[in-house]
Amino acid sequence: EDQVTQSPEALRLQEGESSSLNCSYTVSGLRGLFWYRQDPGKGPEFLFTLYSAGEEKEKERLKATLTKKESFLHITAPKPEDSATYLCAVQARGTYKYIFGTGTRLKVLA
Amino acid sequence: DAGVIQSPRHEVTEMGQEVTLRCKPISGHNSLFWYRQTMMRGLELLIYFNNNVPIDDSGMPEDRFSAKMPNASFSTLKIQPSEPRDSAVYFCASSPRVLNTEAFFGQGTRLTVV
């Protein structure tokens, strides 16, 4: 069964303290892995798509990487405005479904 | 572009009542998804439409749930009768293609059934 597991569930960082969020996945064949950011009371907002192992993408303080079993979202020198829930989703070959993990709630303290 | 538009943003209803949630996808997108989000289960796919046609409704929890997409710019999710366990945030999302593209989400409808 296709599955996505995110860790940790919650993370508190001091401003400027870099860290990484993990997304482990089990799919019959990966078509794409997606990272989203969700702020309270809002819908998920798209960040990145990764398609193959070794691929990396960056946006401001965020960098997403992908291996055959997991993806990492690296946050460099985070700021309080980076506080949000970060969601990972996969789309398997032969299906249109986006399977989401339960997310990592990130809190960055000033 | 205004993005995916959902209405209402909040809905409070009594158990047994009918609830209808509405969604306007992004113009030109041919795929539409309805998701439900709870703390316990996260985001769960309820139903998927492609070119206004329901492709897979296996995520719809019960016969009390139904969804329609009468045209490319409008979809509804109906719950009849509603139950307290249906309380959740319901999201609509659209994407320009079926595969290999990200989905764009609306702001969601927070449903509370009392």
Interface residues (C-beta under 8 A of the other chain):
Chain A: R31 G32 F34 Y36 G41 K42 G43 P44 E45 F46 T49 Y51 L87 A89 Q91 Y96 K97 Y98 I99 F100 G101 T102 G103
Chain B: V4 S31 F33 R41 G42 L43 L45 Y48 N50 I55 D56 F91 A93 V98 L99 N100 T101 E102 A103 F104 F105 G106 Q107 G108
